[in-house]
Amino acid sequence: MGKLTPSLTKSRFWQLVPYTLLGTSLFAWVSSAHLDRFLSVYLVLLAAQSGTVGIYLLVGWLKSRNR
């Protein structure tokens, strides 16, 4: 692997922010819901998948708009 330049590291950090916010909000939501263990795990997985796909599509759409 090559050296990471400061701009590349900074860019990578900002790319991970939406996923970190999604994970934190999902954890807080499920923790406060007081659901059955199986149901809470199922909802976290379902919401994480849909959120990740949504963020991926949004970033792709924003990049195509800026070209």
Secondary structure, 3 states (H helix, E strand, C coil): CCCCCHHHHHHHHHHHHHHHHHHHHHHHHHHHHCCCHHHHHHHHHHHHHHHHHHHHHHHHHHHHHCC
